Amino acid sequence: MGTGEERIVGLLTPSSNVSVERDFHSWAPEGVFVHAARMLMREATVENALALATEYAPRAADELSTLEPDVVVFCCTGAGASLGPDGERELIDRLAGLAQAPVVSTNRAVIAAMRAHQVESVAIITPYTDDQTSILAAAREAEGWRVAAAAGMGIGINREIARVGVEELVEFSEAALRDAEFELLFVSCTNLSTAAALPVLEQRFGVPVVTSNRASFDAAMAVLGEPAEAI
């Protein structure tokens, strides 16, 4: 664990992800420092997400332990959803042992953030291909929500996901959800920089918006005892 006033958040980040660190740094309060270890990922596929979790995450968690972090975040929504609740729980327990710190899973953080709003119907927007989007939608349905609509942007190269800007994301979401009725919008993927997009989406749709990065950040801050702040 970190000592004194300095507190360290360790991120287990896909190697081609350039967004989650940016968002965490923009939100981090004084005295909280964010550092990342990387897990190999080139293409944003189900197979690569599972390899990231089982092959590369343990090594990265072991490396992060040398920082003596106060909390670690496993930053891959799709991998957590693909593993299923039991598989994800086993992974997080293993990573916590290796990192020697509490570990927050983005997927579980998203579920907690969605549950906090006490809604029944949700819409899902992802940058993913159809197969990944379908897996994520099925995982949300298994948790008890009615998925009114789920649409993916069809991006298979993870580095390209980070290049999606606010305007493109909002325009895609408006077109994909034009005829859908829902009480909450979930925007998936830690490689989508949603710090700027989140308030825009909330204004456009008039419903709460949960994003992978913000849910992960808030969960990490809860471990540190930091109060959640308005965006």
C-alpha positions as CSV (number, residue, x, y, z in Angstrom):
1,M,0.0,0.0,0.0
2,G,1.1,3.6,-0.6
3,T,2.1,5.6,2.4
4,G,1.5,9.2,3.7
5,E,-0.7,11.6,1.8
6,E,0.2,10.2,-1.6
7,R,-2.2,7.6,-2.9
8,I,-1.6,5.5,-6.0
9,V,-4.2,4.2,-8.4
10,G,-2.7,1.4,-10.6
11,L,-4.4,0.7,-14.0
12,L,-4.2,-2.6,-15.8
13,T,-4.6,-1.2,-19.2
14,P,-4.8,-2.8,-22.7
15,S,-1.5,-1.9,-24.5
16,S,-3.3,0.0,-27.3
17,N,-5.5,2.0,-24.9
18,V,-4.6,5.7,-24.7
19,S,-7.9,7.0,-23.2
20,V,-8.4,5.6,-19.8
21,E,-5.3,7.2,-18.3
22,R,-6.3,10.5,-19.8
23,D,-9.7,10.4,-18.3
24,F,-8.4,9.3,-14.9
25,H,-5.8,12.0,-14.8
26,S,-8.5,14.6,-15.7
27,W,-10.7,13.5,-12.8
28,A,-8.1,12.7,-10.1
29,P,-8.2,14.8,-7.0
30,E,-5.1,16.3,-5.4
31,G,-2.8,13.7,-3.9
32,V,-4.1,10.8,-6.0
33,F,-1.6,9.7,-8.7
34,V,-2.4,7.4,-11.6
35,H,0.1,4.9,-13.1
36,A,-0.5,2.1,-15.6
37,A,0.9,-1.3,-16.5
38,R,0.0,-2.6,-20.0
39,M,-1.6,-5.8,-21.2
40,L,-1.0,-6.7,-24.8
41,M,-3.9,-6.0,-27.1
42,R,-3.8,-5.1,-30.8
43,E,-7.3,-6.0,-32.1
44,A,-10.5,-5.5,-30.2
45,T,-11.8,-9.0,-30.5
46,V,-13.4,-11.4,-28.0
47,E,-10.4,-13.8,-28.3
48,N,-7.9,-11.0,-27.6
49,A,-9.9,-9.7,-24.7
50,L,-9.8,-13.2,-23.1
51,A,-6.1,-13.6,-23.8
52,L,-5.5,-10.2,-22.2
53,A,-7.3,-11.3,-19.1
54,T,-5.7,-14.8,-18.7
55,E,-2.2,-14.3,-20.2
56,Y,-1.2,-10.7,-19.8
57,A,-3.2,-9.3,-16.8
58,P,-1.4,-11.4,-14.2
59,R,2.0,-10.3,-15.3
60,A,0.9,-6.6,-15.3
61,A,-0.6,-6.9,-11.9
62,D,2.6,-8.4,-10.5
63,E,4.6,-5.5,-12.0
64,L,2.1,-3.0,-10.5
65,S,2.7,-4.4,-7.1
66,T,6.2,-2.8,-7.1
67,L,4.4,0.6,-6.9
68,E,2.6,-0.4,-3.7
69,P,-0.7,0.8,-5.1
70,D,-3.7,1.6,-2.9
71,V,-6.1,0.3,-5.5
72,V,-5.8,-1.3,-8.9
73,V,-8.3,-1.1,-11.8
74,F,-8.7,-3.9,-14.4
75,C,-9.6,-1.7,-17.4
76,C,-11.3,-4.0,-19.9
77,T,-15.1,-4.0,-19.9
78,G,-15.4,-6.6,-22.6
79,A,-13.0,-9.1,-21.0
80,G,-14.9,-9.0,-17.7
81,A,-18.3,-9.5,-19.5
82,S,-16.9,-12.3,-21.6
83,L,-15.5,-14.2,-18.6
84,G,-18.9,-14.4,-16.9
85,P,-19.5,-13.6,-13.2
86,D,-17.6,-16.6,-11.8
87,G,-14.7,-16.3,-14.2
88,E,-14.4,-12.6,-13.6
89,R,-14.5,-13.0,-9.8
90,E,-11.7,-15.6,-10.0
91,L,-9.6,-13.3,-12.1
92,I,-10.0,-10.3,-9.8
93,D,-9.1,-12.4,-6.8
94,R,-6.0,-13.6,-8.5
95,L,-5.0,-10.1,-9.7
96,A,-5.6,-8.7,-6.2
97,G,-3.1,-11.3,-4.8
98,L,-0.5,-10.4,-7.4
99,A,-0.9,-6.7,-7.1
100,Q,-1.2,-6.8,-3.3
101,A,-4.0,-4.3,-3.4
102,P,-7.8,-4.2,-3.8
103,V,-8.8,-4.6,-7.5
104,V,-11.7,-3.0,-9.2
105,S,-13.1,-4.5,-12.4
106,T,-14.5,-2.1,-14.9
107,N,-17.3,-4.5,-15.8
108,R,-18.4,-4.9,-12.2
109,A,-18.0,-1.1,-11.6
110,V,-20.3,-0.5,-14.5
111,I,-22.9,-2.9,-13.1
112,A,-22.8,-1.2,-9.7
113,A,-23.2,2.3,-11.3
114,M,-26.1,1.1,-13.4
115,R,-27.8,-0.5,-10.4
116,A,-27.5,2.7,-8.4
117,H,-29.9,4.4,-10.8
118,Q,-32.6,1.7,-10.1
119,V,-33.8,1.5,-13.7
120,E,-35.2,-1.4,-15.7
121,S,-34.6,-0.5,-19.4
122,V,-31.2,0.4,-20.8
123,A,-29.5,1.2,-24.1
124,I,-26.0,0.2,-24.9
125,I,-23.5,2.0,-27.2
126,T,-20.1,0.4,-27.9
127,P,-17.3,0.9,-30.4
128,Y,-17.1,-2.9,-30.8
129,T,-17.9,-5.3,-33.5
130,D,-21.3,-7.0,-33.4
131,D,-20.1,-10.1,-31.6
132,Q,-18.6,-8.2,-28.7
133,T,-21.6,-5.9,-28.5
134,S,-24.0,-8.9,-28.4
135,I,-22.0,-10.6,-25.6
136,L,-22.1,-7.3,-23.6
137,A,-25.9,-6.9,-24.1
138,A,-26.5,-10.5,-23.1
139,A,-24.4,-10.0,-19.9
140,R,-26.5,-6.9,-19.0
141,E,-29.7,-8.9,-19.6
142,A,-28.4,-11.7,-17.4
143,E,-27.9,-9.1,-14.6
144,G,-31.6,-8.3,-14.9
145,W,-32.0,-5.3,-17.2
146,R,-34.1,-5.1,-20.3
147,V,-31.8,-4.0,-23.2
148,A,-34.0,-1.7,-25.3
149,A,-31.2,-1.3,-27.9
150,A,-27.6,-2.2,-28.3
151,A,-25.4,-0.9,-31.2
152,G,-21.7,-1.1,-31.9
153,M,-19.6,1.1,-34.2
154,G,-17.9,-2.0,-35.7
155,I,-14.3,-0.9,-34.9
156,G,-12.0,-3.9,-34.7
157,I,-8.6,-2.2,-34.2
158,N,-8.3,-1.0,-30.6
159,R,-6.1,2.0,-31.4
160,E,-8.8,3.3,-33.7
161,I,-11.4,3.3,-30.9
162,A,-9.4,6.0,-29.2
163,R,-9.8,8.2,-32.2
164,V,-13.6,8.4,-31.9
165,G,-14.4,12.0,-31.0
166,V,-17.3,13.5,-29.1
167,E,-19.2,14.6,-32.2
168,E,-18.9,11.2,-33.9
169,L,-19.9,9.3,-30.7
170,V,-23.0,11.5,-30.2
171,E,-24.1,11.3,-33.8
172,F,-23.7,7.6,-33.9
173,S,-25.7,7.2,-30.6
174,E,-28.5,9.5,-31.8
175,A,-28.9,7.6,-35.1
176,A,-28.7,4.1,-33.4
177,L,-31.1,5.0,-30.6
178,R,-33.6,7.2,-32.5
179,D,-36.6,4.8,-32.0
180,A,-35.5,3.3,-28.7
181,E,-37.1,4.0,-25.3
182,F,-34.8,3.6,-22.3
183,E,-34.1,4.9,-18.8
184,L,-30.3,4.8,-18.9
185,L,-27.6,4.8,-21.5
186,F,-24.4,2.7,-21.0
187,V,-21.4,3.6,-23.2
188,S,-18.9,0.8,-23.1
189,C,-15.1,0.7,-23.5
190,T,-12.2,2.2,-21.6
191,N,-10.5,3.2,-24.8
192,L,-13.3,5.7,-25.5
193,S,-12.4,9.0,-23.9
194,T,-15.8,9.9,-22.5
195,A,-14.9,12.7,-20.0
196,A,-16.1,15.3,-22.5
197,A,-18.8,13.2,-24.1
198,L,-20.6,12.1,-20.9
199,P,-22.4,15.5,-20.1
200,V,-23.2,16.0,-23.8
201,L,-24.9,12.6,-24.0
202,E,-26.8,13.2,-20.8
203,Q,-28.1,16.4,-22.2
204,R,-29.0,14.9,-25.6
205,F,-30.9,11.9,-24.3
206,G,-32.2,13.2,-20.9
207,V,-31.3,10.1,-19.0
208,P,-28.4,9.0,-16.8
209,V,-25.3,7.9,-18.7
210,V,-22.8,5.4,-17.4
211,T,-19.5,5.0,-19.1
212,S,-16.7,2.5,-18.5
213,N,-14.1,5.0,-17.5
214,R,-16.3,7.1,-15.1
215,A,-17.7,4.0,-13.4
216,S,-14.2,2.6,-13.0
217,F,-12.9,5.9,-11.6
218,D,-15.7,6.3,-9.1
219,A,-15.3,2.7,-7.9
220,A,-11.6,3.3,-7.4
221,M,-12.2,6.5,-5.5
222,A,-14.7,4.7,-3.3
223,V,-12.0,2.3,-2.3
224,L,-9.8,5.3,-1.4
225,G,-12.7,6.9,0.6
226,E,-12.9,9.8,-1.9
227,P,-16.4,11.2,-2.4
228,A,-17.9,11.0,-5.9
229,E,-18.0,14.5,-7.5
230,A,-20.4,15.8,-10.0
231,I,-19.1,15.9,-13.6
